[in-house]
Amino acid sequence: MAKTASSRKWLDRQHSDPYVKQAQREGYRSRAAYKLLEIQEKDRILRPGMRVLDLGAAPGSWCQIAARLVGPNGSVVALDLLPMDPLPGVSILQGDFREPAMLERLCATLGGEPLDLVLSDMAPNITGMSVVDQPRAMYLVELALDLARSRLQPGGSLVVKVFQGTGFDEILSAMRQSFARVVSRKPKSSRSQSRELYLVAKGFHP
């Protein structure tokens, strides 16, 4: 089957991307690892012994970092609609966390304990039409925020991918109502043409 122009462009970009090559050399499952590493360097969101949930975790590069930094006394749960290969120190759940059965599985996996940190690198399937893509993206942010509000312990943190555009100011305001400090980060490893940002929220107050 002939490659489309968009798929050829994606392949060319992957082959020339220094972060893709670096991830391959260093054993990370995707270039997204460096986004979390940059956030960690600035905000120190991961510490030994923490309980962490990674939403939209596949293929698992963020889990690789989280599991290493929380250490053997911490725990990391990965949740995604897509399958994910096993990782040491990571509990993997496949399914839709909007469904009650999946939330029950998550609670059981956590042993009923609250979380210290929720990570979300979720993004919708992109159509190229902003009037469709932006609402879908913001909906995923709202879902991550709702889950964080229900599962974080006081003082906990949330890191979530957002896209600049309609709904951004509203979600930023909503996060500031629930967290003591919210900052935006644009990692160097985030492609310059992308509208993605990461909101880092710390000091959760129920």
N, C-alpha and C positions, 0 to 999 in steps of 0.2 A: 504494500500500500504506500502511495506517495505521501511524503510528509507535507503538511500544510505550511504556509509561510510563517504562521505564528509558532508552530512547533519547531521549525528550523531556527527561528529567532531565539526561542527558549534554549535550544540545545547549544547554539553558538554562545549565548550568554553564560550558560553553565560551564562550558569548556574554558572560557576566558576569565571566569570569576575567581579572584585570588582566595576568597573565603571558602569556595567550594574545594579548591585544591588543598587549602590548609586543613579543612575538616577531614578530608581523606587521609592526609598525612598523620593527623593527630587522633584519628579513630572516632571522630564524632559522626553521628548518623546524618546530620545535615548542617548547612552553614548557619542555621538559626542558633546554633550553640553560642556563637560569638555575640549575638544580641544579648543573651542572658548574662554572659560573662562580663560584658560592658556595664550592664545594669548592676550586677553584683559588685563590680569595682567601685561604682559611685554610691550605691545605696545600702550595701551590706544586708541584703534581704534574707540570705541563707546562712544559717549557723548550725553548729552541731546540735543534734538532739531534736530538731524541729520536725513537726508533722506537716507534710506538704502534699497538696493536690495539684496535679498538672492537667488542665482541661485542653482537649485538642492536642494530646501529647504525641501522637504518631508523627514521625518515625521514632522519636524518643531522645533527641539530642538534649533537650532541656532536662529530661529525667536523668540522663547520664551525669550532668553537672550537679543536679540537686542531690542525687544519691551519694555522690562523692563528698559533698560539702556538709550534709546532715550527719553522715557517718553511721556507724552501726547502731547507735542509740536513737537515731531518728527513723523516720519512715516516709516513703514516697509512694503515692498512689497515682497511676496514670489512667486517664479516662478518655476514650475516643470512640467515634463511630467506626473507625478503621481498625483492622487488626494490627498488632504491634509485636515484633519479636521480643522474647524475654530479655530482661536486663537484671543483673544482680542487684538486690536491694530494692526492687521496684515491684509493687503489686499492680497488675494490669487488669483493667476492666474495659470490656468492649460493649458499647451500647450508647443509648441516648439518655443523658442525665435529666432530661425533662420528664422521663417516665418514672412513676412511683416505684416500680420494681427495681430500677437501676439505683434510685436514691436509697432504697433499702439495702441493696448490695454494698453501696458505698459506705453507709453507716456501719454495716457489719464488718467491712474491711477495716474501718477505722477503730473498731471496737467501742464505738460510742463516744470516742474522745474528740474534742474540738480540734480544729486545725490552727496552725500557726501562720500558714501562708497558702494562698491560692494563686496559681499561675495560669494564665490563659493566653495562648498564642493562636486562638481560634480565628479563622477567617472564612467567609462564605466562598462557594464556587463563583468565580468572577465571570460575569457576562460581558463586561466592557461597557455596560450602560449604568452610569452613576445613579440614575433614579431608581434602579433596581438594587445595585450592589451596596450603596451606602445604607439604606434602611436594613438590609440583611446583616450587614456588619455591625451596626449599632444594636440590633436585636441580640446578637451574640454577646456583646458587651453587657447589655442589661441582664442577660441570663447569668453571666459570670458574676456580676455584682450581686444579684439576688442570692446565688448560691453562697457567695462569700459571707453575706450578711447572716445567713442561716447557719453556717458551719464554723466561722472563725471564732476564736476565743478573744476576749477583750485584749486590745493591744496588737492583734494580728495584722497581717499585711496582704495586699492584693496587687498583682502586676497583670495588666491586661492590655492587649493590643487594641488600638482604636485607629480609625481613619479620619483625617481632617475632612470636615464637610458638615452637612446637615445633621443635627443631633449631637455634635461634639460638645458644644457649650452646655447642653442640658445634662449629658452624662457626667461631665466634669463637675457640675454643680451638685448632682446627686451623690457623687463619690465624696465630695467635701462635706456633705451632711453626715456621713458615716465614718470618716477617717480624719484624724488630727492633721495630717499633712498629705497633700497630693501634688506630685510633680510630674512633668512630662519629660520623656527622654526620646531622643532620636539617635540610636546607636550608629556609629560609623559603618557598621556592617549591614545596616539597613540600606537598601538601594536608594540612591539619591532621587530617582524618579518616582519612588513610591510615596504615597500619602500617609503611610503608616507611622504611628507614634506608639509609645508605650506609656501608660499612666501607672505610676508607682505610688500606691496609697499605703500609708503606715499609720499605726495607732488607731485601730478599729475601736469604735465605741458603739455598742448595740443600742 
